């Protein structure tokens, strides 16, 4: 999708459709919308009256566009402008893109909305990102072209009421495009069937990121993982014919300031989770290809880093394996010796994500980053607690939690803090070993984080349980059914926030 910033006014629009935001709660148009209504002899206000359009968030209505360079005008509901944030604007622009999609519209002009809390750059970034993401076609392997999405928007001109906003719009468009590329990279990985994305194929995809001169990639196979003592990763993968892979990424820009932070992102990379010997029910097991959503978020973030080049040093680690019930698979009651030296008794082989993350966290900790953030589709308990509305955020570091929460507002990826304390670690103490890999059912998201905290001990660390966020069961404004790409923008925003704070 090609974005251009227009220097003229709305009267200079040359596009199939002009997209104009409208506030809710008032029948009286304001600002550029009011001026456009006068120019079109009341076409906007008449459409609102006839269609019952009220400006509620994501509401759309097409109006005629006489005496303009557009063929039609798309009224877009923005809700209460005082409450409009990045997430809301993304949803609204996604609805606009869908409306254009249904009418085969390929070119549009967009009046970027601004408010006291949403400046031109942020609004342009969110708008452009949403327009790209809404055009995504999840039918990766469909051979019938009739089944594929048709005529997505390809040319978009950007206008803004705010004075001297051209530079902000240009930067926002570039950022939005880059963020969308990272999310789409993540979506493509998560949407792939598990026979099309094995641990080795994921490692191959990670290596493509190293085409950027700012990114390096190393991949450790089973032999090197064994030499490093990664008993958790090797234990989970030993029931599969597919060998485990440990992926290490590094983003380091040239002329990095001396005070630039060094941070680490860690992702769970289970490319298929059958549950192992503790076999999952067959219903919806096909969706367990998304159990590498945390890994996908890490790789997507590195895609964005390579495009936007912030002044921050970022390490990325992915522990990739299949969890299968083969003849060599770990069994309930088995003992694993982890890279950290701690021992774990496996009382449920379907709690495998925390086992591979344990080794990845310890490895990340050895690199001495300023802080570590991991992302994993870890627990059903977090899905029960938060649904598809936010990912669980767990950490005992209040300062790090605040940084992540602020980054969440900028990325539009919602987080919600859940408790984590020594009480949760106590629930994970083992009988014959240091730890067991599952605790009581109640508080399962926090006890899982308590287990992980034992391997992050001594480091600043936060855990993101993204189980409810990586997959959409139905179409949403910027997310067709399937993989959402959640986490890629959040990770990037965390890195950027850390760089700005330094």
Number of C-alpha atoms within 10 A of each C-alpha: 14 14 18 15 19 19 14 10 12 23 12 12 21 16 21 19 25 27 24 23 29 30 22 19 11 11 14 11 17 13 9 18 20 16 14 23 17 13 17 17 14 17 17 25 20 15 16 18 11 8 13 10 20 22 23 17 23 21 19 26 19 19 21 18 22 16 12 19 16 22 17 18 24 23 25 25 26 27 22 15 21 11 12 21 19 22 18 18 28 26 23 28 32 26 24 28 24 22 17 23 18 12 11 14 20 18 21 26 26 26 20 27 23 19 14 9 14 18 16 27 22 24 26 31 28 30 29 30 26 28 29 24 27 25 24 17 17 19 16 10 9 10 9 8 9 8 10 14 14 16 15 23 21 15 16 22 20 24 25 25 15 14 7 11 16 19 12 20 27 20 16 22 26 20 22 24 26 22 32 28 22 27 28 24 21 29 27 19 28 29 23 19 17 23 11 13 20 24 29 20 16 23 23 15 15 26 19 13 20 19 12 14 12 17 21 18 20 15 18 16 16 17 13 13 20 14 10 15 17 27 26 27 32 26 26 30 30 22 22 18 11 15 18 28 27 25 27 22 24 18 26 21 18 10 7 13 13 7 10 16 21 20 23 26 32 28 30 31 34 33 29 25 27 21 21 25 19 17 16 14 9 8 7 8 14 13 17 20 25 28 25 33 36 33 35 33 34 32 32 31 30 31 29 25 29 21 18 15 15 21 23 24 20 24 24 25 28 32 30 32 33 30 29 26 22 14 11 13 18 25 19 15 14 13 20 24 17 23 23 21 15 15 19 25 22 24 18 21 27 22 21 26 29 24 26 28 27 27 28 32 31 21 20 24 21 12 12 15 19 14 19 24 24 28 29 28 28 26 21 14 19 24 21 12 17 18 16 18 14 20 30 27 27 26 23 15 12 11 11 19 20 12 16 24 20 16 24 22 16 21 24 20 23 21 24 16 16 19 17 20 15 11 12 22 20 14 17 23 18 18 10 12 15 14 23 22 23 23 23 11 9 9 16 19 26 27 26 27 27 26 24 25 25 17 22 24 12 10 19 19 25 24 24 26 29 29 27 24 24 26 23 15 11 9 10 15 21 24 25 19 15 19 25 24 29 28 33 32 29 26 29 27 26 24 27 19 18 23 19 13 10 12
